[in-house]
């Protein structure tokens, strides 16, 4: 009886460890994706700011 309970506990422990490893892997991937998206957002922000500045300078040229 005790051997059966120990085997069940060992099985449960193995499943919990596997789930923990999977959660860590998914978290790492999510953080990498977040970092990638933040970098992309910063690049797009710079591009938009450059376009806005160009439009402003064109408007000033037309007015002047």
PDB file with SEQRES, HELIX, SHEET and CRYST1 records, atoms N, CA, C and O in Angstrom:
SEQRES   1 A   64  UNK UNK UNK UNK UNK UNK UNK UNK UNK UNK UNK UNK UNK          
SEQRES   2 A   64  UNK UNK UNK UNK UNK UNK UNK UNK UNK UNK UNK UNK UNK          
SEQRES   3 A   64  UNK UNK UNK UNK UNK UNK UNK UNK UNK UNK UNK UNK UNK          
SEQRES   4 A   64  UNK UNK UNK UNK UNK UNK UNK UNK UNK UNK UNK UNK UNK          
SEQRES   5 A   64  UNK UNK UNK UNK UNK UNK UNK UNK UNK UNK UNK UNK              
HELIX    1 AA1 UNK A    2  UNK A   63  1                                  62    
CRYST1    1.000    1.000    1.000  90.00  90.00  90.00 P 1           1          
ATOM      1  N   UNK A   1       0.821  -1.204   0.000  1.00  0.00           N  
ATOM      2  CA  UNK A   1       0.000   0.000   0.000  1.00  0.00           C  
ATOM      3  C   UNK A   1       0.865   1.268   0.000  1.00  0.00           C  
ATOM      4  O   UNK A   1       0.603   2.206  -0.753  1.00  0.00           O  
ATOM      5  N   UNK A   2       1.882   1.285   0.840  1.00  0.00           N  
ATOM      6  CA  UNK A   2       2.762   2.437   0.927  1.00  0.00           C  
ATOM      7  C   UNK A   2       3.515   2.648  -0.386  1.00  0.00           C  
ATOM      8  O   UNK A   2       3.695   3.782  -0.831  1.00  0.00           O  
ATOM      9  N   UNK A   3       3.950   1.551  -1.000  1.00  0.00           N  
ATOM     10  CA  UNK A   3       4.642   1.654  -2.292  1.00  0.00           C  
ATOM     11  C   UNK A   3       3.753   2.297  -3.351  1.00  0.00           C  
ATOM     12  O   UNK A   3       4.229   3.093  -4.160  1.00  0.00           O  
ATOM     13  N   UNK A   4       2.477   1.959  -3.351  1.00  0.00           N  
ATOM     14  CA  UNK A   4       1.532   2.521  -4.315  1.00  0.00           C  
ATOM     15  C   UNK A   4       1.366   4.023  -4.092  1.00  0.00           C  
ATOM     16  O   UNK A   4       1.345   4.805  -5.042  1.00  0.00           O  
ATOM     17  N   UNK A   5       1.248   4.411  -2.827  1.00  0.00           N  
ATOM     18  CA  UNK A   5       1.104   5.836  -2.510  1.00  0.00           C  
ATOM     19  C   UNK A   5       2.371   6.609  -2.882  1.00  0.00           C  
ATOM     20  O   UNK A   5       2.293   7.725  -3.396  1.00  0.00           O  
ATOM     21  N   UNK A   6       3.537   6.012  -2.621  1.00  0.00           N  
ATOM     22  CA  UNK A   6       4.783   6.664  -2.999  1.00  0.00           C  
ATOM     23  C   UNK A   6       4.899   6.799  -4.519  1.00  0.00           C  
ATOM     24  O   UNK A   6       5.377   7.818  -5.017  1.00  0.00           O  
ATOM     25  N   UNK A   7       4.470   5.794  -5.238  1.00  0.00           N  
ATOM     26  CA  UNK A   7       4.501   5.854  -6.706  1.00  0.00           C  
ATOM     27  C   UNK A   7       3.569   6.947  -7.210  1.00  0.00           C  
ATOM     28  O   UNK A   7       3.904   7.665  -8.152  1.00  0.00           O  
ATOM     29  N   UNK A   8       2.406   7.074  -6.591  1.00  0.00           N  
ATOM     30  CA  UNK A   8       1.465   8.134  -6.982  1.00  0.00           C  
ATOM     31  C   UNK A   8       2.061   9.515  -6.708  1.00  0.00           C  
ATOM     32  O   UNK A   8       1.937  10.428  -7.524  1.00  0.00           O  
ATOM     33  N   UNK A   9       2.707   9.654  -5.550  1.00  0.00           N  
ATOM     34  CA  UNK A   9       3.333  10.935  -5.215  1.00  0.00           C  
ATOM     35  C   UNK A   9       4.463  11.256  -6.188  1.00  0.00           C  
ATOM     36  O   UNK A   9       4.613  12.398  -6.621  1.00  0.00           O  
ATOM     37  N   UNK A  10       5.255  10.241  -6.528  1.00  0.00           N  
ATOM     38  CA  UNK A  10       6.339  10.442  -7.486  1.00  0.00           C  
ATOM     39  C   UNK A  10       5.781  10.865  -8.844  1.00  0.00           C  
ATOM     40  O   UNK A  10       6.322  11.768  -9.483  1.00  0.00           O  
ATOM     41  N   UNK A  11       4.723  10.229  -9.277  1.00  0.00           N  
ATOM     42  CA  UNK A  11       4.089  10.584 -10.554  1.00  0.00           C  
ATOM     43  C   UNK A  11       3.562  12.008 -10.512  1.00  0.00           C  
ATOM     44  O   UNK A  11       3.751  12.777 -11.455  1.00  0.00           O  
ATOM     45  N   UNK A  12       2.909  12.352  -9.430  1.00  0.00           N  
ATOM     46  CA  UNK A  12       2.374  13.712  -9.296  1.00  0.00           C  
ATOM     47  C   UNK A  12       3.504  14.737  -9.281  1.00  0.00           C  
ATOM     48  O   UNK A  12       3.397  15.796  -9.899  1.00  0.00           O  
ATOM     49  N   UNK A  13       4.587  14.419  -8.574  1.00  0.00           N  
ATOM     50  CA  UNK A  13       5.737  15.310  -8.521  1.00  0.00           C  
ATOM     51  C   UNK A  13       6.326  15.512  -9.918  1.00  0.00           C  
ATOM     52  O   UNK A  13       6.659  16.637 -10.291  1.00  0.00           O  
ATOM     53  N   UNK A  14       6.454  14.442 -10.685  1.00  0.00           N  
ATOM     54  CA  UNK A  14       6.980  14.542 -12.040  1.00  0.00           C  
ATOM     55  C   UNK A  14       6.092  15.412 -12.926  1.00  0.00           C  
ATOM     56  O   UNK A  14       6.588  16.216 -13.714  1.00  0.00           O  
ATOM     57  N   UNK A  15       4.776  15.244 -12.792  1.00  0.00           N  
ATOM     58  CA  UNK A  15       3.847  16.065 -13.583  1.00  0.00           C  
ATOM     59  C   UNK A  15       3.934  17.538 -13.180  1.00  0.00           C  
ATOM     60  O   UNK A  15       3.889  18.422 -14.035  1.00  0.00           O  
ATOM     61  N   UNK A  16       4.058  17.798 -11.881  1.00  0.00           N  
ATOM     62  CA  UNK A  16       4.182  19.180 -11.412  1.00  0.00           C  
ATOM     63  C   UNK A  16       5.484  19.810 -11.906  1.00  0.00           C  
ATOM     64  O   UNK A  16       5.502  20.971 -12.315  1.00  0.00           O  
ATOM     65  N   UNK A  17       6.568  19.041 -11.867  1.00  0.00           N  
ATOM     66  CA  UNK A  17       7.841  19.560 -12.373  1.00  0.00           C  
ATOM     67  C   UNK A  17       7.772  19.852 -13.869  1.00  0.00           C  
ATOM     68  O   UNK A  17       8.289  20.868 -14.333  1.00  0.00           O  
ATOM     69  N   UNK A  18       7.139  18.969 -14.613  1.00  0.00           N  
ATOM     70  CA  UNK A  18       6.997  19.187 -16.055  1.00  0.00           C  
ATOM     71  C   UNK A  18       6.150  20.431 -16.327  1.00  0.00           C  
ATOM     72  O   UNK A  18       6.465  21.216 -17.221  1.00  0.00           O  
ATOM     73  N   UNK A  19       5.086  20.606 -15.562  1.00  0.00           N  
ATOM     74  CA  UNK A  19       4.226  21.782 -15.736  1.00  0.00           C  
ATOM     75  C   UNK A  19       4.986  23.051 -15.373  1.00  0.00           C  
ATOM     76  O   UNK A  19       4.832  24.080 -16.032  1.00  0.00           O  
ATOM     77  N   UNK A  20       5.807  22.983 -14.324  1.00  0.00           N  
ATOM     78  CA  UNK A  20       6.606  24.133 -13.917  1.00  0.00           C  
ATOM     79  C   UNK A  20       7.615  24.508 -14.999  1.00  0.00           C  
ATOM     80  O   UNK A  20       7.778  25.683 -15.325  1.00  0.00           O  
ATOM     81  N   UNK A  21       8.286  23.506 -15.550  1.00  0.00           N  
ATOM     82  CA  UNK A  21       9.252  23.778 -16.637  1.00  0.00           C  
ATOM     83  C   UNK A  21       8.550  24.391 -17.844  1.00  0.00           C  
ATOM     84  O   UNK A  21       9.060  25.328 -18.459  1.00  0.00           O  
ATOM     85  N   UNK A  22       7.388  23.861 -18.175  1.00  0.00           N  
ATOM     86  CA  UNK A  22       6.637  24.387 -19.317  1.00  0.00           C  
ATOM     87  C   UNK A  22       6.219  25.835 -19.059  1.00  0.00           C  
ATOM     88  O   UNK A  22       6.294  26.673 -19.957  1.00  0.00           O  
ATOM     89  N   UNK A  23       5.786  26.124 -17.854  1.00  0.00           N  
ATOM     90  CA  UNK A  23       5.374  27.496 -17.510  1.00  0.00           C  
ATOM     91  C   UNK A  23       6.565  28.450 -17.604  1.00  0.00           C  
ATOM     92  O   UNK A  23       6.427  29.572 -18.090  1.00  0.00           O  
ATOM     93  N   UNK A  24       7.733  28.004 -17.140  1.00  0.00           N  
ATOM     94  CA  UNK A  24       8.931  28.849 -17.241  1.00  0.00           C  
ATOM     95  C   UNK A  24       9.299  29.103 -18.697  1.00  0.00           C  
ATOM     96  O   UNK A  24       9.663  30.220 -19.065  1.00  0.00           O  
ATOM     97  N   UNK A  25       9.206  28.067 -19.522  1.00  0.00           N  
ATOM     98  CA  UNK A  25       9.512  28.211 -20.941  1.00  0.00           C  
ATOM     99  C   UNK A  25       8.538  29.193 -21.611  1.00  0.00           C  
ATOM    100  O   UNK A  25       8.951  30.058 -22.383  1.00  0.00           O  
ATOM    101  N   UNK A  26       7.258  29.048 -21.311  1.00  0.00           N  
ATOM    102  CA  UNK A  26       6.256  29.946 -21.883  1.00  0.00           C  
ATOM    103  C   UNK A  26       6.468  31.378 -21.408  1.00  0.00           C  
ATOM    104  O   UNK A  26       6.291  32.320 -22.181  1.00  0.00           O  
ATOM    105  N   UNK A  27       6.844  31.547 -20.148  1.00  0.00           N  
ATOM    106  CA  UNK A  27       7.110  32.892 -19.627  1.00  0.00           C  
ATOM    107  C   UNK A  27       8.304  33.509 -20.349  1.00  0.00           C  
ATOM    108  O   UNK A  27       8.269  34.680 -20.728  1.00  0.00           O  
ATOM    109  N   UNK A  28       9.352  32.726 -20.537  1.00  0.00           N  
ATOM    110  CA  UNK A  28      10.538  33.218 -21.237  1.00  0.00           C  
ATOM    111  C   UNK A  28      10.182  33.635 -22.663  1.00  0.00           C  
ATOM    112  O   UNK A  28      10.620  34.682 -23.138  1.00  0.00           O  
ATOM    113  N   UNK A  29       9.393  32.818 -23.332  1.00  0.00           N  
ATOM    114  CA  UNK A  29       8.972  33.162 -24.696  1.00  0.00           C  
ATOM    115  C   UNK A  29       8.107  34.420 -24.716  1.00  0.00           C  
ATOM    116  O   UNK A  29       8.246  35.262 -25.603  1.00  0.00           O  
ATOM    117  N   UNK A  30       7.215  34.541 -23.732  1.00  0.00           N  
ATOM    118  CA  UNK A  30       6.360  35.727 -23.665  1.00  0.00           C  
ATOM    119  C   UNK A  30       7.192  36.988 -23.431  1.00  0.00           C  
ATOM    120  O   UNK A  30       6.912  38.038 -24.010  1.00  0.00           O  
ATOM    121  N   UNK A  31       8.213  36.882 -22.582  1.00  0.00           N  
ATOM    122  CA  UNK A  31       9.079  38.034 -22.331  1.00  0.00           C  
ATOM    123  C   UNK A  31       9.869  38.400 -23.583  1.00  0.00           C  
ATOM    124  O   UNK A  31      10.049  39.580 -23.884  1.00  0.00           O  
ATOM    125  N   UNK A  32      10.338  37.399 -24.308  1.00  0.00           N  
ATOM    126  CA  UNK A  32      11.059  37.675 -25.554  1.00  0.00           C  
ATOM    127  C   UNK A  32      10.138  38.350 -26.568  1.00  0.00           C  
ATOM    128  O   UNK A  32      10.541  39.291 -27.251  1.00  0.00           O  
ATOM    129  N   UNK A  33       8.906  37.867 -26.660  1.00  0.00           N  
ATOM    130  CA  UNK A  33       7.948  38.476 -27.586  1.00  0.00           C  
ATOM    131  C   UNK A  33       7.628  39.905 -27.162  1.00  0.00           C  
ATOM    132  O   UNK A  33       7.517  40.795 -28.005  1.00  0.00           O  
ATOM    133  N   UNK A  34       7.479  40.127 -25.846  1.00  0.00           N  
ATOM    134  CA  UNK A  34       7.232  41.478 -25.350  1.00  0.00           C  
ATOM    135  C   UNK A  34       8.387  42.414 -25.726  1.00  0.00           C  
ATOM    136  O   UNK A  34       8.167  43.532 -26.192  1.00  0.00           O  
ATOM    137  N   UNK A  35       9.606  41.944 -25.519  1.00  0.00           N  
ATOM    138  CA  UNK A  35      10.767  42.765 -25.849  1.00  0.00           C  
ATOM    139  C   UNK A  35      10.826  43.066 -27.343  1.00  0.00           C  
ATOM    140  O   UNK A  35      11.149  44.183 -27.747  1.00  0.00           O  
ATOM    141  N   UNK A  36      10.510  42.060 -28.159  1.00  0.00           N  
ATOM    142  CA  UNK A  36      10.499  42.263 -29.609  1.00  0.00           C  
ATOM    143  C   UNK A  36       9.457  43.307 -30.007  1.00  0.00           C  
ATOM    144  O   UNK A  36       9.725  44.180 -30.832  1.00  0.00           O  
ATOM    145  N   UNK A  37       8.279  43.208 -29.418  1.00  0.00           N  
ATOM    146  CA  UNK A  37       7.212  44.153 -29.736  1.00  0.00           C  
ATOM    147  C   UNK A  37       7.534  45.558 -29.231  1.00  0.00           C  
ATOM    148  O   UNK A  37       7.208  46.542 -29.896  1.00  0.00           O  
ATOM    149  N   UNK A  38       8.166  45.663 -28.068  1.00  0.00           N  
ATOM    150  CA  UNK A  38       8.564  46.979 -27.564  1.00  0.00           C  
ATOM    151  C   UNK A  38       9.591  47.629 -28.492  1.00  0.00           C  
ATOM    152  O   UNK A  38       9.525  48.829 -28.756  1.00  0.00           O  
ATOM    153  N   UNK A  39      10.535  46.833 -28.982  1.00  0.00           N  
ATOM    154  CA  UNK A  39      11.533  47.374 -29.905  1.00  0.00           C  
ATOM    155  C   UNK A  39      10.869  47.807 -31.212  1.00  0.00           C  
ATOM    156  O   UNK A  39      11.207  48.853 -31.766  1.00  0.00           O  
ATOM    157  N   UNK A  40       9.932  47.007 -31.698  1.00  0.00           N  
ATOM    158  CA  UNK A  40       9.219  47.359 -32.923  1.00  0.00           C  
ATOM    159  C   UNK A  40       8.403  48.633 -32.713  1.00  0.00           C  
ATOM    160  O   UNK A  40       8.342  49.492 -33.592  1.00  0.00           O  
ATOM    161  N   UNK A  41       7.785  48.745 -31.555  1.00  0.00           N  
ATOM    162  CA  UNK A  41       6.992  49.928 -31.250  1.00  0.00           C  
ATOM    163  C   UNK A  41       7.876  51.177 -31.231  1.00  0.00           C  
ATOM    164  O   UNK A  41       7.488  52.227 -31.744  1.00  0.00           O  
ATOM    165  N   UNK A  42       9.057  51.057 -30.639  1.00  0.00           N  
ATOM    166  CA  UNK A  42       9.972  52.201 -30.584  1.00  0.00           C  
ATOM    167  C   UNK A  42      10.407  52.602 -31.994  1.00  0.00           C  
ATOM    168  O   UNK A  42      10.483  53.790 -32.308  1.00  0.00           O  
ATOM    169  N   UNK A  43      10.690  51.620 -32.835  1.00  0.00           N  
ATOM    170  CA  UNK A  43      11.083  51.916 -34.214  1.00  0.00           C  
ATOM    171  C   UNK A  43       9.946  52.596 -34.978  1.00  0.00           C  
ATOM    172  O   UNK A  43      10.169  53.574 -35.693  1.00  0.00           O  
ATOM    173  N   UNK A  44       8.744  52.081 -34.826  1.00  0.00           N  
ATOM    174  CA  UNK A  44       7.596  52.698 -35.505  1.00  0.00           C  
ATOM    175  C   UNK A  44       7.345  54.109 -34.995  1.00  0.00           C  
ATOM    176  O   UNK A  44       6.996  55.002 -35.766  1.00  0.00           O  
ATOM    177  N   UNK A  45       7.525  54.306 -33.690  1.00  0.00           N  
ATOM    178  CA  UNK A  45       7.346  55.641 -33.115  1.00  0.00           C  
ATOM    179  C   UNK A  45       8.341  56.625 -33.736  1.00  0.00           C  
ATOM    180  O   UNK A  45       7.975  57.749 -34.079  1.00  0.00           O  
ATOM    181  N   UNK A  46       9.605  56.196 -33.880  1.00  0.00           N  
ATOM    182  CA  UNK A  46      10.607  57.067 -34.500  1.00  0.00           C  
ATOM    183  C   UNK A  46      10.233  57.383 -35.945  1.00  0.00           C  
ATOM    184  O   UNK A  46      10.380  58.519 -36.397  1.00  0.00           O  
ATOM    185  N   UNK A  47       9.754  56.385 -36.657  1.00  0.00           N  
ATOM    186  CA  UNK A  47       9.373  56.617 -38.054  1.00  0.00           C  
ATOM    187  C   UNK A  47       8.212  57.599 -38.158  1.00  0.00           C  
ATOM    188  O   UNK A  47       8.222  58.496 -39.001  1.00  0.00           O  
ATOM    189  N   UNK A  48       7.215  57.424 -37.298  1.00  0.00           N  
ATOM    190  CA  UNK A  48       6.056  58.320 -37.312  1.00  0.00           C  
ATOM    191  C   UNK A  48       6.491  59.740 -36.951  1.00  0.00           C  
ATOM    192  O   UNK A  48       6.053  60.707 -37.574  1.00  0.00           O  
ATOM    193  N   UNK A  49       7.349  59.860 -35.949  1.00  0.00           N  
ATOM    194  CA  UNK A  49       7.841  61.193 -35.573  1.00  0.00           C  
ATOM    195  C   UNK A  49       8.596  61.833 -36.734  1.00  0.00           C  
ATOM    196  O   UNK A  49       8.472  63.036 -36.965  1.00  0.00           O  
ATOM    197  N   UNK A  50       9.373  61.044 -37.463  1.00  0.00           N  
ATOM    198  CA  UNK A  50      10.079  61.570 -38.629  1.00  0.00           C  
ATOM    199  C   UNK A  50       9.125  62.040 -39.711  1.00  0.00           C  
ATOM    200  O   UNK A  50       9.354  63.074 -40.339  1.00  0.00           O  
ATOM    201  N   UNK A  51       8.057  61.287 -39.932  1.00  0.00           N  
ATOM    202  CA  UNK A  51       7.051  61.671 -40.931  1.00  0.00           C  
ATOM    203  C   UNK A  51       6.352  62.960 -40.512  1.00  0.00           C  
ATOM    204  O   UNK A  51       6.129  63.851 -41.332  1.00  0.00           O  
ATOM    205  N   UNK A  52       6.010  63.048 -39.227  1.00  0.00           N  
ATOM    206  CA  UNK A  52       5.346  64.255 -38.719  1.00  0.00           C  
ATOM    207  C   UNK A  52       6.248  65.467 -38.893  1.00  0.00           C  
ATOM    208  O   UNK A  52       5.793  66.533 -39.307  1.00  0.00           O  
ATOM    209  N   UNK A  53       7.523  65.300 -38.575  1.00  0.00           N  
ATOM    210  CA  UNK A  53       8.467  66.415 -38.738  1.00  0.00           C  
ATOM    211  C   UNK A  53       8.580  66.818 -40.211  1.00  0.00           C  
ATOM    212  O   UNK A  53       8.643  68.004 -40.535  1.00  0.00           O  
ATOM    213  N   UNK A  54       8.605  65.831 -41.089  1.00  0.00           N  
ATOM    214  CA  UNK A  54       8.699  66.134 -42.526  1.00  0.00           C  
ATOM    215  C   UNK A  54       7.453  66.888 -42.999  1.00  0.00           C  
ATOM    216  O   UNK A  54       7.563  67.842 -43.769  1.00  0.00           O  
ATOM    217  N   UNK A  55       6.281  66.471 -42.547  1.00  0.00           N  
ATOM    218  CA  UNK A  55       5.037  67.156 -42.915  1.00  0.00           C  
ATOM    219  C   UNK A  55       5.059  68.594 -42.403  1.00  0.00           C  
ATOM    220  O   UNK A  55       4.673  69.519 -43.116  1.00  0.00           O  
ATOM    221  N   UNK A  56       5.515  68.776 -41.158  1.00  0.00           N  
ATOM    222  CA  UNK A  56       5.592  70.128 -40.595  1.00  0.00           C  
ATOM    223  C   UNK A  56       6.522  71.012 -41.418  1.00  0.00           C  
ATOM    224  O   UNK A  56       6.215  72.174 -41.683  1.00  0.00           O  
ATOM    225  N   UNK A  57       7.660  70.451 -41.817  1.00  0.00           N  
ATOM    226  CA  UNK A  57       8.602  71.262 -42.598  1.00  0.00           C  
ATOM    227  C   UNK A  57       8.029  71.583 -43.983  1.00  0.00           C  
ATOM    228  O   UNK A  57       8.258  72.674 -44.506  1.00  0.00           O  
ATOM    229  N   UNK A  58       7.288  70.648 -44.578  1.00  0.00           N  
ATOM    230  CA  UNK A  58       6.653  70.912 -45.873  1.00  0.00           C  
ATOM    231  C   UNK A  58       5.592  72.002 -45.745  1.00  0.00           C  
ATOM    232  O   UNK A  58       5.458  72.861 -46.617  1.00  0.00           O  
ATOM    233  N   UNK A  59       4.832  71.953 -44.634  1.00  0.00           N  
ATOM    234  CA  UNK A  59       3.812  72.964 -44.404  1.00  0.00           C  
ATOM    235  C   UNK A  59       4.446  74.340 -44.229  1.00  0.00           C  
ATOM    236  O   UNK A  59       3.927  75.337 -44.730  1.00  0.00           O  
ATOM    237  N   UNK A  60       5.563  74.388 -43.521  1.00  0.00           N  
ATOM    238  CA  UNK A  60       6.256  75.656 -43.323  1.00  0.00           C  
ATOM    239  C   UNK A  60       6.797  76.192 -44.664  1.00  0.00           C  
ATOM    240  O   UNK A  60       6.759  77.398 -44.908  1.00  0.00           O  
ATOM    241  N   UNK A  61       7.290  75.311 -45.514  1.00  0.00           N  
ATOM    242  CA  UNK A  61       7.767  75.724 -46.817  1.00  0.00           C  
ATOM    243  C   UNK A  61       6.631  76.297 -47.665  1.00  0.00           C  
ATOM    244  O   UNK A  61       6.824  77.276 -48.385  1.00  0.00           O  
ATOM    245  N   UNK A  62       5.458  75.691 -47.579  1.00  0.00           N  
ATOM    246  CA  UNK A  62       4.298  76.190 -48.351  1.00  0.00           C  
ATOM    247  C   UNK A  62       3.838  77.544 -47.845  1.00  0.00           C  
ATOM    248  O   UNK A  62       3.469  78.414 -48.634  1.00  0.00           O  
ATOM    249  N   UNK A  63       3.858  77.727 -46.530  1.00  0.00           N  
ATOM    250  CA  UNK A  63       3.400  78.976 -45.947  1.00  0.00           C  
ATOM    251  C   UNK A  63       4.417  80.094 -46.175  1.00  0.00           C  
ATOM    252  O   UNK A  63       4.044  81.263 -46.272  1.00  0.00           O  
ATOM    253  N   UNK A  64       5.678  79.744 -46.259  1.00  0.00           N  
ATOM    254  CA  UNK A  64       6.733  80.753 -46.330  1.00  0.00           C  
ATOM    255  C   UNK A  64       7.024  81.165 -47.699  1.00  0.00           C  
ATOM    256  O   UNK A  64       7.892  82.010 -47.918  1.00  0.00           O  
TER     257      UNK A  64                                                      
END                                                                             
